[in-house]
């Protein structure tokens, strides 16, 4: 029997800190384990979140297929 495979709808939710800001709402986010992930703001939240600053904590949704990129879902308080 094969081990369970990831489905398209399964994602990994993590919290990280914005370490660098790039044009077009793209950010480098450092995770608690030391990895750095390229993050972009979710389209529906661009107006709500606006710009983020270095050092802000954010919640990321990462696809199990590409662990180097993620979508920023919210700003942590």
Secondary structure, DSSP 8 states (H G I E B T S, - for coil): -------TT-EEEEEEEEEEEETTTEEEEEETTS-EEEEEE-GGGHHHH----TT-EEEEEEETT-TTEEEEEEE--
